[in-house]
Amino acid sequence: MPEGDKILTGIFGGSFDPPHEGHSGIIKSFFAEIPDCKEIFLIPNRQNPLKEKKATTSEDILGMLHLFVQEFSNPIRILDTELKKDGPSYTVETLRELKKTYSNRDFILLIGEDNYDSFHKWKDWRIILENVKFVCVFRRVSERVPVNPNLQEVSDKFTFLNNPLLPVSSTELRREFQSSMEASRVLDNLRDYIKKKDLYRK
């Protein structure tokens, strides 16, 4: 398929444990600022290489994400590619699989400013850049994301999203649910799901 005919698709990975309004702001900003993007693939990970293995089951992560995406009119697809794996998930491996499965697509990788800061330490990061149109960096706490000096030579592969600053993290939300089960910053249907399944209280 000619390069210009390929479907431009965002890749948004993370723990989504739980998904929250910060994630909503990122997705809405992404579609607004990159109107040529036709779809986003949400890819929850089983284990981030830099974090401990999560206690929440894959079934519950997917259950929460299916509720989460109901608020969007834009096409969003949830892929359980990384949840099926044992051990850490590496973006370069997931990207290789996606390129084979979805050969009619070009990908934009969506990452947070914290991951941008350490991107040059990622496994095969140069190969990742070769296999995406560009990397879109979203803000977490910075009004303006500091430039990573280790990525100066490939700076043309990065763009920065003007999304709302993230009001909360999934880690902070888990702590709130542990103490009260009345955490804010999540949709009502998600809060009901978390309460019903008694997540984060163990």
Residue, then its C-alpha position, 0 to 999 in steps of 0.5 A: m500500500p502506498e505510504g500516503d494511503k495508510i491509516l494514521t493511528g495513535i498508540f497510547g500505552g500505559s497501566f490504565d490502573p485505573p483510567h482517569e480524566g487525565h487520560s481523557g484530556i490527553i486523548k481529546s487533545f490528541f484528536a483535536e491537534i492531529p485531525d489526520c489521525k483516524e484511530i487510537f489503539l489503547i494498549p494496557n501493559r501487564q508490567n512496565p519494565l521500570k515498575e513493579k508488576k500490578a496486582t489488578t487483573s487483566e480482566d479488570i483492566l480491560g473492564m475499566l477501559h471498556l467503560f472508559v472509552q464510552e465517553f468518546s465519539n472518536p474511534i478507539r480500539i483496546l488491544d490486549t497484546e501486552l496483557k497476554k505477555d508474561g513479564p515486562s512489556y517493551t514498546v519496540e516488541t509491541l510495535r513490531e507486532l503491530k506493524k505485521t498485524y496492521s500493515n495498512r497503518d502508520f503509527i504515532l507513539l503517544i508518551g508522557e513527558d516523564n517517558y520522553d525524559s528517559f526515552h534514550k534509555w528505552k530498549d532499541w529506542r532508535i528502532i522505535l523511531e524508525n517505525v513510527k511517523f513521530v512521537c507525540v509527547f503529552r504534558r504531565v506537570s510541566e507547562r512546557v516540557p523540558v527538551n531532552p538533550n539526549l534526543q537533539e539529533v532526532s528532535d524532528k521525530f518529536t512533537f509536543l501536545n498542548n493537553p491539560l496538565l494531569p490533575v492526578s495519577s493512577t498511583e494517587l487514585r489507587r491510594e484514594f480508593q484504598s482509603s475511602m473508595e470515593a476517589s475523584r477524577v474518574l467517571d461515575n461508571l468507573r467508580d461504580y465498577i471499582k467499588k463493585k469489584d472492591l479493587y485497590r482495597k487488598 
